[in-house]
């Protein structure tokens, strides 16, 4: 069974692969800032992509899947050496490719670690 933290990370990876931004959570096609979950959003930061997928999952389930978010953040914390996803994403050294790679690695690592973490939330 796929962990829901993994699903959140894979969804965020898909959004970042589509189009990535820095300095804001999300941009529309014209480059204006929008909420990450907005239908007009066309480009996402790391945090914006996670929030967008979290909102989508929450609207389907009727509540925000906080355990899944915890599992996803736990997986990312093993890979990102900062207390702020925003600061890491906005670092001038980051590229769309590095953000995608971190999301892929976190999703892969989530298979084992996040299943244990999700059990602890119950």
Buried (B, 14 or more C-beta within 10 A) or exposed (E): EEBBBBBBBBBBBBBBBEBBBBEBBBBBEEEEBBBBBBEEBBBBBBBBBBBBBBBBBBEEEEEEBEBBBBBBBBBBEEEBEEEEBBEBBBEEEBEBEBBBEBBBBBBEBBEEBBBEBBEEEE
